[in-house]
Amino acid sequence: MAPKAILFLILLTFLAFHNSLSNGFVGDEVSFIVHNRFYAQPGHLRHLFDDKYLTRGEDVLFGNTIIFSSGSVAYRPVLSLTFFFERWLCSLAPFGYHAHNLFLHILNVISVYFVIMLLSHSQSAALFGTSLFAVHPTKAEVVSTVGYRADSLSCFFLLAAFLCFIRAERAMAVLSSRNCGGRGDLPRQSVPLLCVSLAMYFLALFTKESALVFPLLVGGYLYYMRTTADRLRRSRPFLMGIGLISCFYLYVYLCVFPNTTLSQMKIHARPLIHLQEVLQIFYFQCTEMLFPWKVKVVPGDYKLPLSSLSFVSVILGGAFYMLIMAMLIKMRKTKGPLPFFLFWFLAAFFPVSHSIPLVNPVAHRYLYVPSIGFFAALGLLIDRGIKRSPFSSGHPRLGLILKAGMVAVCLLKLNYLNTVWKNDDVLARALVKAYPEDKSGYQTMGILAFKRGNCQLSRWALEKSLALGADDPRVFCFLGYCRLDEPQVAEYYFRRAVRRYPYFHLPYKGLGEVMIRKGAFRQALIYFQKNLDLIQSPRVSDFGYLIFVHKILRQDQEAQRVYQQAEKILKAQEDLQKLQRLMLSSGRDVPEANIDD
């Protein structure tokens, strides 16, 4: 029966995500994959282990192009290795990246099936719980986008580590039942399995930091699956190995390669408010899993609003949490797979519950690992409910119809959400529709419209995002460019962009253009030079404006110096010819701007 179940799950998962294979790159992926030279050459592999690896969070968006940086704010070298491999194999064709995502998810689906089956010995519960994990709409964010692969890749190693541990522990159980071997000895077949488990845990940690939940999962298994004292003694070397790996990783994460967003993780000054946020997020995420038709794409930095109505969700979130805790307490003596999977859900959800402050407190990708326990427990509970229902005897297929209906609802919603992540245009429209009072959709729409030269749409969308609380320097900067015909207004926006993030080069270029319109050429020179100092990949216009102002000020030697600098950097002969014409001009021709940020 297992081969048929696995084949069914593979086909179901492929059917659910086949339309994601045509997706492009969205959001941050354009910066850290398309424009990033870090992954372009195998020789850059050495930077996985030096200080060039980490990226400041804001640099991903506001820098020009990331040349020697992974695009990651946390130390995740195993994840970055996959991007090196794909850049070599697929270049910049998004199909290969998305195919890898789908393949990873299929492997995780198969692993989840084996975990549930090994612990519950229930074919129907394992098949149903795994089907929900495979096609639930909350999986769209992880599988349909390249940038959030860390969750599925880390889960792959985590499940491999857990399965190896289960197999080894079962071998120890056989040894204990036979009462053979010296006290504390490990069976021979367990040693390599435990070593592989530790290796997989090590890889999981250096893929994503949330893998630190593995020691809790192992502890929960040893407690809830009726492990004897003898088997616990035999597990001590393995538990010590987990502790050593965890301590080593924490040292690397906190001291050697500290997360560049740690300074932004601040608990609310009022603990009660922070507790309300945690419970509200718990309620939101649980309802998203229980009612899949409600799932919508979540903005990147979305925070649930705290209002009088949100108080209800806080109460319900607290009540649901207490209900799960009560079930765990009630079943502490009977133990078994149901309390273990409930424990899995709570333990895996804790690191992403905002209890430890997160820069982005709400995201569906955070549910990838916790949902394994949630859907496994749900499958076991529904199986029990169907068996005890008086309708099951007269309608034996009623349970199957109910399960198939839930999976079908998930499948339909998921197929739609996959298309939302197709490209930035579709994503922006979906965000505006789903969250008309949130700034994210308007901001993305405005930035895209500006890059396409549609200043009318860009101005409307960016001003709308500003009214809703946007403080992204790109919003101010692009509004400034849309208002260049009003120099005073444009200057106001450019200066706000500089105040918000002084290392973003483009506002300085805009200020230089404003100063040209005002006739303040010496001030323009300062701003154009600052732009050139900050930009990592200068273009012809960055040099052209400097040459133009030097020519206006009759500083021919300085203009020649800038041209010689351009010769060393610019590769296209056409670009150098433009600068040559500018050098030969009288200083009246303004260079053609080329803004592509």
C-alpha positions in Angstrom: 0.0 0.0 0.0 2.9 2.4 0.8 4.2 2.6 -2.9 0.7 3.5 -4.1 0.3 6.1 -1.4 3.7 7.6 -2.2 2.9 7.7 -5.9 -0.4 9.4 -5.1 1.3 12.0 -3.0 3.9 12.7 -5.7 1.2 13.2 -8.4 -1.0 15.3 -6.0 1.9 17.6 -5.2 3.0 18.0 -8.8 -0.6 18.7 -9.8 -0.8 21.4 -7.1 2.4 23.2 -8.0 2.9 22.5 -11.7 1.8 26.1 -12.6 4.5 27.5 -10.3 7.1 26.3 -12.8 6.3 29.2 -15.1 6.8 31.8 -12.4 9.6 34.3 -12.7 11.7 36.1 -10.0 9.8 38.3 -7.6 10.8 40.9 -5.0 14.2 40.5 -3.4 15.1 37.7 -5.8 15.8 40.2 -8.5 18.5 41.8 -6.3 20.2 38.7 -4.9 19.9 36.4 -7.9 19.5 38.3 -11.1 21.7 41.3 -10.4 24.0 39.5 -8.0 27.5 38.6 -9.1 28.2 36.7 -5.9 26.8 33.4 -7.4 28.2 34.0 -10.9 31.6 32.5 -10.4 32.6 29.3 -8.6 35.6 31.1 -7.2 33.3 33.1 -5.0 32.6 29.9 -3.0 35.3 31.0 -0.6 33.2 34.0 0.4 30.8 31.6 2.1 33.3 31.6 5.0 34.4 35.2 5.2 32.9 38.6 6.1 31.7 39.2 2.6 28.9 36.7 3.0 26.4 38.6 5.0 24.2 41.4 3.6 22.7 44.3 5.4 18.9 44.0 5.2 18.4 47.4 3.6 21.2 46.9 1.1 19.2 44.1 -0.6 16.6 46.7 -1.7 18.4 50.0 -1.7 21.9 49.1 -2.8 22.6 49.1 -6.6 23.6 45.5 -7.2 25.1 43.1 -4.7 28.5 42.2 -6.0 30.2 40.2 -3.2 27.3 39.4 -0.9 25.0 36.5 -0.6 21.8 38.6 -0.3 21.2 36.8 3.1 21.0 38.7 6.4 21.7 35.5 8.3 24.5 32.9 7.9 23.0 30.2 5.7 25.8 28.8 3.6 24.0 25.6 2.7 21.2 27.5 1.2 23.7 29.7 -0.7 25.3 26.5 -2.1 22.1 25.7 -3.9 22.1 29.1 -5.6 25.7 28.5 -6.7 24.7 25.2 -8.2 21.6 26.6 -10.0 23.5 29.6 -11.3 26.0 27.2 -12.9 23.3 24.8 -14.1 20.5 27.1 -15.1 22.1 30.5 -15.4 19.2 33.0 -14.9 16.4 30.9 -16.3 13.8 30.8 -13.5 12.4 27.4 -14.5 15.3 25.5 -13.0 15.1 27.3 -9.7 11.3 26.6 -9.4 11.8 23.0 -10.5 14.3 22.6 -7.6 11.7 24.1 -5.2 9.1 21.6 -6.3 11.5 18.7 -6.1 12.4 19.7 -2.5 8.8 19.9 -1.5 8.0 16.5 -3.0 10.9 15.0 -1.0 9.5 16.6 2.1 6.0 15.3 1.4 7.3 11.8 1.2 9.4 12.2 4.4 6.3 13.6 6.3 4.3 10.5 5.2 6.9 8.2 6.6 7.1 10.2 9.9 3.4 10.0 10.4 3.1 6.4 9.3 6.0 5.2 11.5 4.6 6.9 14.6 0.9 6.4 14.2 0.7 3.2 12.1 -2.4 4.6 10.6 -2.5 4.5 6.8 -5.5 6.8 6.5 -4.3 9.4 9.0 -0.8 9.5 7.4 -2.2 9.9 3.9 -4.7 12.6 4.8 -2.3 14.5 7.1 0.4 14.4 4.4 -2.0 15.5 1.7 -2.9 18.6 3.7 0.8 19.3 4.2 1.4 18.9 0.5 -1.3 21.1 -1.0 -2.3 23.5 1.8 -2.4 27.1 0.4 0.1 28.3 3.0 2.7 26.4 1.1 2.5 28.7 -1.9 4.8 31.2 -0.4 7.6 28.7 0.1 7.3 26.5 -3.0 6.3 29.1 -5.6 9.1 31.6 -4.8 12.8 31.1 -4.9 13.7 33.5 -2.1 12.0 31.6 0.6 13.6 28.2 -0.1 15.4 28.2 3.2 12.2 26.8 4.9 11.8 23.8 2.6 15.5 23.0 2.4 16.0 23.2 6.2 12.8 21.1 6.6 14.3 18.5 4.3 17.4 18.1 6.5 15.4 18.3 9.6 13.0 15.4 8.5 16.0 13.4 7.4 17.6 13.8 10.8 14.4 12.9 12.6 13.8 9.8 10.5 17.3 8.6 11.0 16.8 9.1 14.8 13.5 7.2 14.8 15.1 4.3 13.0 18.0 4.2 15.4 15.8 4.5 18.4 13.6 1.6 17.2 16.8 -0.5 16.9 17.5 0.4 20.5 14.0 -0.6 21.5 14.6 -4.1 20.0 17.9 -4.3 21.8 16.2 -3.4 25.1 13.3 -5.9 24.6 15.8 -8.7 24.0 17.7 -7.6 27.1 21.0 -8.2 25.3 24.2 -6.1 25.0 26.0 -4.3 27.8 24.3 -1.6 29.7 24.4 1.6 27.7 25.7 -0.1 24.5 24.3 1.0 21.2 23.2 -1.6 18.5 25.6 -1.6 15.6 23.0 -0.5 13.1 22.1 2.5 15.2 25.5 4.2 15.2 25.7 5.1 11.5 22.0 6.3 11.6 22.7 8.5 14.6 25.8 9.9 12.9 23.8 10.7 9.8 21.1 12.3 11.9 23.6 14.6 13.6 25.1 15.5 10.1 21.6 16.3 8.8 20.9 18.5 11.9 24.1 20.3 11.3 23.1 21.0 7.6 19.6 22.1 8.7 21.0 24.7 11.1 23.3 26.2 8.5 20.3 26.4 6.1 18.0 28.2 8.5 18.2 29.0 12.2 14.7 27.8 13.0 16.2 24.2 12.8 17.2 24.7 16.5 13.8 23.2 17.2 15.2 19.7 16.5 16.4 19.1 20.1 12.8 19.8 21.3 11.4 17.4 18.7 13.8 14.7 19.9 12.9 15.4 23.5 9.2 15.3 22.7 9.6 12.0 21.0 11.5 10.4 23.9 8.8 11.6 26.3 5.6 10.9 24.4 6.5 7.7 22.6 7.0 5.7 25.8 10.8 5.5 25.8 12.2 3.3 28.6 15.0 4.4 31.0 17.3 1.9 29.3 16.7 3.5 25.9 17.3 6.9 27.3 20.7 5.9 28.7 21.6 4.5 25.2 20.6 7.9 23.7 22.9 10.0 25.8 25.8 10.2 23.3 23.4 11.3 20.6 21.8 13.9 22.9 25.3 15.2 23.8 26.1 15.5 20.1 22.9 17.5 19.5 24.0 19.8 22.4 27.5 20.3 21.0 26.2 21.1 17.5 23.6 23.5 18.8 26.2 25.4 21.0 28.6 25.6 18.1 25.9 27.0 15.8 24.8 29.6 18.3 28.4 30.8 18.7 28.7 31.2 14.9 25.2 32.8 14.6 25.7 35.3 17.5 29.4 36.0 17.5 31.1 35.1 14.2 28.4 35.9 11.6 25.7 37.7 13.6 22.3 38.3 11.8 22.4 41.8 10.4 18.7 42.4 11.5 19.4 41.5 15.2 19.4 45.3 16.1 15.9 45.6 14.7 14.5 42.9 16.8 13.0 44.8 19.8 10.3 43.6 22.2 7.5 46.1 22.6 8.2 48.4 25.6 4.9 47.2 27.1 5.1 43.4 27.7 1.3 43.1 27.6 1.1 44.6 24.1 3.8 42.1 23.0 1.8 39.2 24.4 -1.3 40.4 22.6 0.7 40.5 19.3 1.9 36.9 19.9 -1.6 35.6 20.6 -3.1 37.5 17.7 -0.5 36.0 15.4 -1.2 32.5 16.8 -4.9 32.9 16.1 -4.2 34.2 12.6 -1.9 31.4 11.7 -4.1 28.7 13.1 -7.2 30.0 11.3 -5.2 30.1 8.1 -4.5 26.4 8.5 -8.0 25.4 9.6 -9.8 27.4 6.9 -7.7 27.2 3.7 -10.1 29.3 1.6 -9.3 32.3 3.8 -5.6 32.2 2.9 -4.3 35.3 1.0 -0.9 36.4 0.0 0.7 38.3 3.0 2.8 41.5 2.4 6.5 41.2 3.2 6.5 43.4 6.4 2.8 42.9 7.3 1.9 43.5 11.0 -1.6 42.5 12.2 -3.4 45.7 13.3 -4.1 46.1 17.0 -7.6 47.5 17.4 -10.8 46.9 19.5 -11.8 44.2 17.1 -8.5 42.5 17.2 -9.1 41.9 21.0 -11.4 39.1 20.0 -8.7 37.4 18.0 -6.3 37.7 21.0 -8.9 36.0 23.3 -9.6 33.3 20.8 -5.8 32.8 20.2 -5.2 32.4 23.9 -8.2 30.0 24.2 -7.0 27.8 21.4 -3.5 27.7 22.8 -4.8 26.7 26.2 -7.0 24.0 24.6 -3.9 22.4 23.0 -2.0 22.7 26.3 -4.9 21.1 28.1 -4.9 18.2 25.6 -1.2 17.7 26.2 -1.6 17.6 29.9 -4.6 15.2 29.8 -2.7 12.8 27.5 0.6 13.0 29.4 0.0 9.5 30.8 -1.5 7.8 27.8 1.1 9.4 25.5 1.3 8.3 21.9 1.5 10.0 18.4 -1.4 12.5 18.9 0.1 14.4 21.9 3.5 14.2 20.2 2.3 15.8 17.0 0.5 18.5 19.0 3.8 19.1 20.9 5.6 19.2 17.5 3.3 22.0 16.4 3.7 24.1 19.5 7.5 23.5 19.7 8.1 24.3 16.0 5.8 27.3 16.1 7.5 28.9 19.1 10.6 30.3 17.2 8.4 31.9 14.6 5.5 33.0 16.9 7.0 36.5 17.5 7.7 35.5 21.1 11.3 36.1 20.1 10.8 39.3 18.1 10.8 39.0 14.3 11.4 41.8 11.7 8.5 40.3 9.7 6.2 38.9 12.3 3.6 37.3 10.0 4.5 35.0 7.1 3.0 31.8 5.7 6.5 30.3 5.2 6.9 30.2 9.0 4.3 27.5 9.1 6.2 25.0 6.9 7.7 22.9 9.7 5.0 23.6 12.4 2.2 22.5 10.0 3.6 19.0 9.9 2.6 18.5 13.5 -0.7 20.4 13.0 -1.8 18.4 10.0 -0.7 15.1 11.5 -2.7 15.7 14.7 -5.6 16.9 12.6 -5.5 13.7 10.5 -5.5 11.6 13.7 -8.3 13.5 15.3 -10.5 13.4 12.2 -9.9 9.6 11.9 -11.0 9.1 15.5 -14.0 11.3 15.0 -15.1 9.4 11.9 -14.8 6.1 13.6 -16.8 7.2 16.6 -19.5 8.9 14.5 -22.8 7.1 14.3 -23.0 8.0 10.6 -19.8 6.1 9.8 -21.5 2.7 10.0 -24.3 3.6 7.7 -22.2 5.7 5.4 -18.7 4.1 5.3 -17.5 6.4 2.5 -18.6 9.6 4.3 -15.2 10.1 5.9 -13.4 9.6 2.6 -15.7 12.2 0.9 -15.0 14.7 3.7 -11.2 14.3 3.5 -11.3 14.5 -0.3 -13.4 17.6 -0.1 -10.9 19.3 2.2 -8.0 18.4 0.0 -9.9 19.6 -3.1 -10.5 23.0 -1.5 -6.8 23.3 -0.6 -5.9 22.4 -4.2 -8.1 25.0 -5.8 -7.0 27.8 -3.5 -3.3 26.8 -3.9 -3.5 26.8 -7.7 -4.7 30.4 -7.6 -2.0 31.5 -5.0 0.7 30.0 -7.1 -0.2 32.4 -9.9 0.0 35.4 -7.6 3.7 34.8 -7.2 4.2 34.8 -11.0 5.9 38.2 -11.2 5.9 41.5 -9.3 3.1 43.0 -11.4 0.6 40.2 -10.5 1.8 40.3 -6.9 1.3 44.0 -6.5 -2.2 43.8 -7.9 -3.0 40.9 -5.5 -1.7 42.8 -2.5 -3.7 45.9 -3.3 -6.9 43.8 -3.7 -6.3 41.7 -0.6 -5.0 44.6 1.6 -6.3 47.9 0.3 -5.3 49.6 3.5 -1.8 48.4 3.5 1.1 50.2 1.9 3.0 47.2 0.4 0.9 46.7 -2.8 0.8 50.4 -3.7 4.5 50.7 -3.0 5.4 47.8 -5.3 3.0 49.0 -8.0 4.5 52.5 -7.9 8.1 51.3 -8.1 7.3 49.1 -11.1 5.4 51.9 -12.9 8.3 54.3 -12.3 10.8 51.8 -13.8 8.6 51.6 -16.9 8.4 55.3 -17.3 4.7 55.7 -16.2 5.1 58.6 -13.8 1.4 59.3 -13.6 0.6 55.8 -12.2 3.8 55.7 -10.2 3.0 59.1 -8.5 -0.5 58.0 -7.6 0.6 54.6 -6.2 3.6 56.0 -4.3 1.6 58.8 -2.8 -1.0 56.3 -1.7 1.6 54.1 0.0 3.0 57.2 1.7 -0.4 58.1 3.1 -0.6 54.6 4.5 2.7 54.9 6.3 5.4 53.9 3.8 8.9 55.0 4.8 11.0 53.2 2.2 13.6 55.6 0.7 12.7 54.3 -2.8 9.2 55.8 -2.4 10.6 59.2 -1.6 13.3 59.0 -4.3 11.0 57.9 -7.1 8.4 60.5 -6.1 11.2 63.1 -6.3 12.0 62.0 -9.9 8.3 62.1 -10.8 8.2 65.7 -9.5 11.4 67.0 -11.2 9.3 69.7 -12.9 8.8 71.1 -9.4 12.4 71.4 -8.1 11.4 72.4 -4.6 9.0 69.5 -4.1 11.5 67.0 -5.7 14.3 68.3 -3.4 12.0 67.7 -0.4 11.5 64.0 -1.4 15.1 63.4 -2.2 16.3 64.8 1.2 13.7 62.6 3.0 15.2 59.5 1.1 18.7 60.5 2.2 17.6 60.9 5.9 15.8 57.5 5.8 18.8 55.6 4.3 22.0 57.7 3.7 23.7 54.9 1.8 21.2 54.7 -1.1 23.0 56.3 -4.0 20.0 57.4 -6.2 18.7 60.3 -4.0 22.1 62.0 -4.4 21.8 61.7 -8.1 18.3 63.2 -8.0 19.6 66.1 -5.8 22.3 66.7 -8.4 19.7 67.0 -11.1 17.6 69.4 -9.0 20.7 71.6 -8.4 21.3 71.7 -12.2 17.8 73.0 -12.6 18.5 75.6 -9.9 21.8 76.6 -11.5 23.7 75.5 -8.3 26.4 73.6 -10.2 28.9 73.3 -7.4 26.3 71.8 -5.1 25.3 69.5 -8.0 28.9 68.4 -8.3 29.0 67.3 -4.6 25.8 65.2 -5.0 26.9 63.6 -8.3 30.3 62.6 -6.7 28.5 61.2 -3.7 26.3 59.1 -6.0 29.4 57.8 -7.8 31.1 56.9 -4.5 28.1 54.9 -3.3 27.0 53.1 -6.5 28.6 49.7 -7.0 28.0 49.4 -10.7 28.2 52.9 -12.3 26.5 53.5 -15.6 27.2 56.1 -18.3 24.9 58.7 -16.8 26.7 58.5 -13.4 29.9 59.6 -15.1 28.1 61.8 -17.7 26.5 64.2 -15.1 29.9 64.7 -13.4 31.6 65.4 -16.7 28.8 67.8 -17.7 29.1 69.8 -14.5 32.9 70.0 -14.6 32.6 71.3 -18.2 30.1 73.9 -17.1 32.5 75.0 -14.4 35.4 75.0 -16.9 37.2 72.3 -15.0 38.5 70.4 -18.0 41.2 68.5 -16.1 38.6 67.2 -13.6 36.3 66.2 -16.5 39.2 64.3 -18.1 39.9 62.5 -14.8 36.3 61.4 -14.6 36.4 60.1 -18.2 39.6 58.1 -17.5 37.8 56.6 -14.5 34.9 55.7 -16.7 37.2 54.0 -19.2 38.4 51.6 -16.5 34.8 50.6 -15.5 32.5 50.9 -18.5 32.8 48.0 -21.0 30.4 49.0 -23.7 32.0 51.0 -26.5 28.8 52.8 -27.1 28.8 54.2 -23.6 32.3 55.5 -24.0 31.4 57.2 -27.2 28.6 59.1 -25.4 31.1 60.4 -22.9 33.5 61.3 -25.7 30.9 63.4 -27.3 30.2 65.1 -24.0 33.9 65.8 -23.5 34.0 67.5 -26.9 30.9 69.5 -26.3 30.8 73.0 -24.9 29.1 71.9 -21.7 25.6 72.7 -22.7 24.3 69.2 -23.5 22.9 67.5 -20.4 23.8 63.8 -20.4 21.0 61.3 -21.0 19.8 59.9 -17.7 19.5 56.1 -17.4 17.8 55.2 -14.1 17.4 51.5 -13.7 17.2 50.8 -10.0 
